[in-house]
Amino acid sequence: MRRATLVLWAGIMVPLLVPGTTSAQGVVVEVRSTLGDVPVTGALVTPIGTPRTFTSDRIGRVRIPNLGTGAVLAVSAIGFAPDTVTVSQTTAILLVRLPPVPVVLSDLSARGGGTGLARAGSWTVPRSVIRALPAAVEPDPLRALQTVPSVTFSSPLSSRPIVRGYDASMTTVRIDGYEILNPYHIGRIFSTFPANAVDAISVTPGTPGSDQGGSLAGVVDVTGRRAVNPVEGGADLALTSLTGWVGTNQAIPTFGAGRVATIEGASKLIGAPLPYSFADGYLRSSLPLGGDRSSELTLFLSRDRLGHSLSGLFMRWSNVLLGNRIRLQESPRGSLELTTFWNAFRATGREVPSRGQEVDLRNRFDQLSATLQGDRSLGSALLRFGAGAGARRTTSTLTPRRRPDQIFNQHDRFLEGNGFVEISGRIGGTDLVVGGRVDANAAQAVFGPSITLGRDLGEDTRATLRAGRSTRLYQQITDVQAEPDLAFFDLWLTAGRDGVPTPRIDHLSLDVDHDAGPVRLAGAAFLSRGRGLGELRPSTDLLRDDPTGIRYGKSRTHGVELRTS
């Protein structure tokens, strides 16, 4: 493990310390919409005459290495008219503006990144589909994942995505790329993110990539809206809530949305006539810093309150997420980006029904992180690297009302660091991405390798093979009661000490995409093996000598996914 860690850190530092190791040419393409001049995320850029395809990032930019003047690029994106452009110079950013067009068929899209492999096998659901789906209680971006073959739900009223059979706690949920914990309202019936503030939601099952840690089963990423007009806004009255939004695309592009709700009698949801209220808020703002530098801020807030604070059943929980992404450098040879974020989850409760008894609870989870990552062209290859540091603090306290002597009390705080290296290129007719990631704290260091191979099987068919290991430095133990009984609580335990194993899952998948004329067929075959996965013991398996009520074990999954459009 120490040798793998040293090799990984060497791969990170060499590109930073030796800036002149390559003389390869390249071009940076920035894709924007003609409506509002906003960046287009997920646009596909293909150098004509080559098998390579690249995907624009969150600010609409994509770097194509080893490309000179005279090259012709095909640019396309869902909801926009495609275009072709010719590279006239490689020293400046090539700006491409795509006009939006109506989407005749609202559908999912499988997309790629880098060499077309970095996001192979991921699925994206646009806002038009999210708004069109029937709502159980509220229009919900997470519930829209029912249209994704990789995702199921524990019940018709649950919005917790179960990716390829694994518990929802093993899937990381992100907002604009920042990790957030427990983004749910009462009973997990619907999520805390207003549907009117969503631009798209994507899911990447299995190993999401060396640059993304903290996930075991996959990653769900909610991308917030950008304003497309000088001034825009609106309001929406749903079954239980009122949502409003406002935005501008002028000097400092900003979009904000808020949602509030109050239910005086929530008896149908929880079996008791108790008051319930919630509020959500989202803000996204971009600040130009001069030249190619820019800063993008994301702020998300949610608050829930159930019952009376003076007596009887009472719960309140809240979430705060603050993230900032600064593009420090952008050139055809490489880029550098600094990302910082803070997420705080709080939950307190009194006389909360749980597994046949009532408990008092107190949950806290704080995480603070800063990551510096970038990429650099190495001839026809692209090297991506990053390093970060952060801190986590957890508090999990459960006190049974009838047996207060059996209290579960876990407090912990620790520093952690991470680093990754990933290189992509083409060997013969095969695209290749090889990467590795190290996550470490005072208790342990874990290594997660990954490899992706892609090859064209004719003009209309593409096959992608992915293998990798996902791991975490902590265990998140989810309350196993079926939604929507009430609210929820989780237990967080530091892995690698006090008998708590480190969870890890090895993933293998084969994705095949066939696109011939009006019919498109996408399929995947997958299998995985997990170890050290924790869960609460069912009531039929409680042990007197195990006061925690937690067990750890292995997992095996396999299956086939198909989609036609």
N, C-alpha and C positions, 0 to 999 in steps of 0.2 A: 504494500500500500504506500509506504514512504517513497519507494522508487517511482511509482506511478504519479504521485503527487509532485515530486521534483521535476519529472518530465513535463507535466502539465504546466507548472509555473514557468518553466524555461520557455515553453512555447508561447506563453502569454507575454513575457518580458522582452524576448528578442525582437519582435516587431516594433515595440515601443522604443527600445534603445537604439535600434539600427534602422533609421528611417530611409536610408538610401539603398536598400538591398535589392531593389527591382527597378527596371526601367520600362516596364510594360505600359502600354497605352490602354486607355479605357475611356468610358463616357458615363456621366451621371445624367439620368433622365428624370425629369419631374413631371408627373401627370396631374393635371388639374381639370376641373369641370368649367365649361364656359358659363354655367349658371352659378354665379356667386364667386367664381374663381377659387373654389375650395379644393383641397387635395383629394385625389382619388386613391383610396386604399385598396390594395388587392388587384390593381391593374396588371395585365399580363403583357410583357414586352419581349418580343421574339426577334432576334436578328435573322432576317430572311436569308434562307440558304444554309442555316445551321439548325441543329436539333435542340439548341439551348433555349430555355424560356425562363424569364426572371419576373419577380413579383414586386410591385411597389410596396413600400412600408407605410407606417402610419401618417407620414407627412407627404406621401405621394412620390417618394423618391426611390430609385433603384440604380445600382451601379453595375455596369456590364464591363468586366475586365477583358483585356486583350482585344480591343475593338478600335479601329482607326476610322479616319474620315472616308466618306463615300459609302459606308455601310448603310443599309436600309433597314429600318425597324418597323415591325408591325405592332401596334398598340391597341389593346382592347380591354373592355371591362363590362361587367354586367350592368345594364341600364344606361350604357353609353354607346354612341356610334363609333365603330373602329376607325383607325386612321393609320397611315404609314408616313414616316418621316425619314429624311436622309441626314446622316451625321456630317456636319460641315466643319466642326472643330471639336477637339477633345479637351480644351482648356476651360471651357465654360459649361454650365449646366444647360442641358437641352430641354427646353420647356415644350410640353405637348398638352394642348387643350382639347378635350373631348366633349362634344355636345351630348347632353342627356337625351335619351329616347325612351318611349314607353316600353315597359317589359311585357311582352305579349304573354309569356308563360312564366308565372312566378314559380321558381324552382330553387333547388339547392345547387351549389357549385362546388366541385372539387378543385382545389387550387394548389399551386406549387410556389416555391420560393427559392432564390439562389439559382441553382441549376435546374429548378423545377422539382427538387426532391425534398427541400427542407420542410415543407408543409404538405408533403404527399399524404393522401389519405384523410385530410381534414375536410370538414363540411361547413358551409356558410349559409345562414338563413338571413335574408335581407328583411328590412323593416316592413316591406309590403306584405310579406308572408306572415310576419308576426302579428300585424294588425288584422289580417284576414282570418286567422284561425279563431274558432269559437273559444270563449273564455269561460272557465269554471266559476270564477269570482271576478277577476280582473284580467284584462289583456296582459299577458306575461311573456317576456322574452325567453325565460328558461323553459316554459311549457311549450314554446314553439319548437323545441328540440325533439318533440315527438315525431317530427317529420324526418329525423335523421336515423338511418338504420342502426347506428351504433348505440343509440340511447333508448332506455326504457324508464318506467317510473314504478314506484312501489304500489301506488294505488291511483285511481282516476283523479283523485283530488290532490295528489302530491305534485310539487314542482321541483323536487330534488332529482337531478339527472343521475341515473345509474348507467355508467359507461361500461359496456361489454361485460355486464354481470357483477361488477364490483360495487361495494357499498358507496353511496354518494359521498361519504366523508373522504374517500380516497381520490376523488376528483377535485382538482383545484379550480375554483371560480375566480375570474379576474375581471376587472373593469378597466378598460383602456390599457390592458397589460399589467395592471397592479393586482396583486393577490388580495382577496377579501374573504373573511370567514363568516359563515352563517348569514348570507344575504336573504333572509326569509322573514315573512310576517307570520301571524298566528298559525300554528299547526303546519307550517311549511306549505300552506295551500298555494301561495303565490310569493314571488320574490319581491325584494325591496326596490328594484330598479323600474322606474316608470316606463311603460312601453313607448310613450311618445318621445322619450329622450334617447331611444336606441336607433343607431344607424344599421347595425347588423350584429348577429351573434354567431360565433363559430365554435366548433368542437374538434379537438384533435385527440383521438383515442391512442392509448399506448404511450410510447415514449415521444414527447412533443419536440424534443431537440435539446442539444447540449446547453443552450443558453437559458433554458427554462427548468428550474428545479422546484422541489417541494411537492411534486405530484406523483401519485402512484398509478392511477388508472387512466388519467388523461387530463386535458385542460379545456375548460369552457371560458371563452373570452367574449365579454360584452363590450362592443365599441359604441361610444356615445355619438350623438349627432353633432354636426357642425351647421352653423347658419349659412344659408345660400343667398340671402338678400341683405340689402343695407339695413333694413329693420324688419323683423318678423316676429310673430308671436301667435298665441292661441290658447284655448282652454277646452277641456273635455270633461264631461260629467259621466262617470261610469256607475256601475251598480252600487258601489260602496264609497266612492272617493271622488274628489275634484282635483284635476291636474291642470297646471298652467305652464306655459313655456314662452321664452323670449330669447332673441338672439340678434347678432349683427355680424356682418363679414367685412366691416370697415377696418380702420387702422389697427385695432386690436380685436381680431375675430373672437367672439365669445358666444356661447350658448348656455342657457340655464333652464332648468325645469324643476318644478316642485309638485308634490302631491300630498293631500291631507285627507283623513277620514276619521269619523267618529261613529261608533255603533253602540247605542245605549244598551241593547240587549243582545248578547252574543250567544243565546241559548242553543241555537241550532248548531253552532260550531263546537262548543265546549260543554254542553249539557248543564249550563248554569246561567241565569240572567244577569250577567256581569257587564259593566261598561268596558269598551275596548276602543282604543284610538291609535293611530299611527301617522307618521309624517316622514316624507322622503325628500331629499334635495340633491340635485346634480348640477355641477358647473364645469365647463370645459373652456379654456381660454388659451390663445396662442399669442406669444409676444415676440416680434422680430428683434433680434439683438445686433443687427448689422451684418452685412455680407451674407454668408451662407449659414450663419448661426441663428438659432431660434430656440425658444423655450415654450413648452406646452404644459399647462397646469390642469390637473384633474382634482376635483373636490366632490366627495360623496358623503351624505349624511342620512341616517335613518334612526327612528325612535319608535318604540312600541310600548304601550301601557295597557295592562289588563287587570281589572278588578279594583278594589278599594284599598288604599294604602294603610288604613287604620286597623282593619280586621279581615279575617277570612282569606280566601284565595287571592293572591296578588303576584303579578309578574311585571317586570319591565326589562327591556333590553334595547341596546343601541349599538350603532356601528358608525365609525368615522374612518374615512380614507382620504389621505392627502398625498398626491403624487406629482412629481415634476420631472420632465424629460428635457434635457438641454442638448441640442446638437452642437458640439464644440467645433467639429471640423467636417467638411464634406468636399471631396475632390475625386477625380477619376481613379486615383491610386488608393484611396482609403477614406474612412470616416472614423469619428470618435464621438461617443455619446455618453453623457452622465445621467443616470437615473436614480432618483431618491424617492422613497415613499414611507408612509407611516399608516398603520392600520390598528385600530383599537376596538375590540368587541367587549361589551359589558352585559351581564345578565344577572339579575337577582330575583329571587322568588320566595314565597311563603306559602306553605300548605299546598304545594303543587302535586297533583296526582301522578304517581310513577310506579308502575309494576305492582299494583295492588296496595300501595301505601301512600302516605303524604310525606313530602320532604321539603325542607328549606334548602335553597341552593344559592351559590354565588360563583359565577364564572367570570374570569377576566383573561383576555389574550391580547397582548401588545406585541407588535413587531415593527422594527425600524431598520431600514436597509438602504445602502448606497452602493451602486454598481457602475463601474466604468467599463464600457465595452466598445469594440470597434471592429473594423475589417480592413484588409489590405490585399490588393491584387498581386499575385505572384505568377506572372505570365498568364497562362490560360486557367490557373487555379485561383481560388478565392479563400483566404484565411480569415476566419472570424475568431475573436478572442475576447475574454472579459474576466474581471476579478471584482469581488465585492466583499463587504463586511456589514454586519448588522447585529442586532440584539433582539432577543425574545424574552417575554415575561408571561408566565402562566399562573393562574390561580383556579383551582377546582375544589369546591367545598360542597359536600352533600351531607345533610343532617336529617335522618329519619325522625319524624315527629314522635313516634311511639318508642323508638330506641335511640335516643340521642347519644348513647355511649358507642354506637356503631358509626360514628362520623367518618366520612372519607374526606381527608384534607391533604391537598397536594399543592405546594407552592414551589415555583422554580423560576430562575432567570439565568440566562447564559448568553455569551457572545458567540458569534459564528462567522465563518468566512467561506467563500466559495470562489471557484475559478473554472473556466472552461476554455477549450480549444476545439475548433472545428474547421476542417479543410474540405473544400468541394472542388471537383474538376471532372474531366472526362478522359477515360482511358478506352481507346478504340471507339466502339459504339455504345459504351456503357457510361452513364453518369454515376458518380460516386461521391458520397458524403460520409466522412469518418470523423467522429468527435468523441470527446470524453469530458466529464465533469466531476469535480471534487467538491464535496460539502463537508465542513468540519466544525466541531466545537470542542470544548474541553474534554468531553467524554469519548469522542471517536471521530474518525474521518471515514467517509464512504465514497466510493468511486462508481460512477455510472457511465459505462461506454455505450456507444451507439454507432450503427452503420446503416447506410441506405444505398441501395443499388437500383438504378432505373434503366430501362432499355425499351426502345421502340420495336414492336413486333409487327412491322408493316406500317403503312401510312396512317392507318386509323386506330391502331391499338398500342397501348402503352402498359408495361408491367413494372411494378415497383415492389422491391423486397426490403422490409425494414426489420431491424433487430436492435434491441437495446434493453438496458436495465433502468428502472425507476426506483428511487429510494427517498426516504425522509429521515430527518434527525429526531423526529418525535412521533408519538402515537396519538391519533385523534380517535377517541372511543365515542361512538355515537349512541345516544339513547335509542333502543331498538323498538320502542312503542310505535305502532302503526299510525301514520298520519291519517286524519288530522285530529288526534285526540285532544291536544292542547298546544302548548308551545314546545320548547325543546331545550335540552342542555347537552353539552359534550364534556368529556374529560380529556385533558391534554397531559401526556406523560413524556418526559425526556427519555429517548431511547438510548440503549447502550450502557445502562447502569441500573442498579437496584432490581435486577432480574427482568427488565423491560427490553425485549429484543428489538433490533432495528428492522423495520418493515422494508421489504424489497420485492419487486415483481419483475420478472424477465418476460419481455414481449417479443413476439415474432408474427409478422403479418405479410401477406402478399396481396397487393392491390392491382386490379386490372381495369383499365378504362378503354372502352371501345366507342368511338364516335364516327358513325357512318351516316351522313345525310341527316334526315329528320329524326333518327332514332339514336339515342345514346344509352349505353349500358355500362354501369359501373358496379364492380363487385370486389369483395375482399374476403379472404380466408385468414383466420387468426387463431393463435393459441398463446397461452401465458401460464407461467408457474410462479406462485408467490410463496414467501416464507415470512414468519414473524408478524403476521397480520393479527391485530387485536380486535376483540369485540366483547360486549357484555354477555355474560352467561345467561341463557334463558332460565326462566324460573324452575324448569325441570332439571337443571344441571347445576344448581347452586351447591357450593361446598362449605361446610362449617369452618374448615381450616383456611378458607380463602375469603377474608373480609372484603377484598376489593371487588369480587364478583366479575373479574375480567379473565378471559382466556385468550391464548395465542395459538395460531395454527398455520396450516398451509392452504394454498388454493390452486385450483386448476380450472382453466376455462378454454373453450375452443368454440368456433362457430363460423358461419358463412353469412355475409351481408350482400344484398343485391338491390340495385335501384335502376329503374329505367325512366327515361324522359324523352 
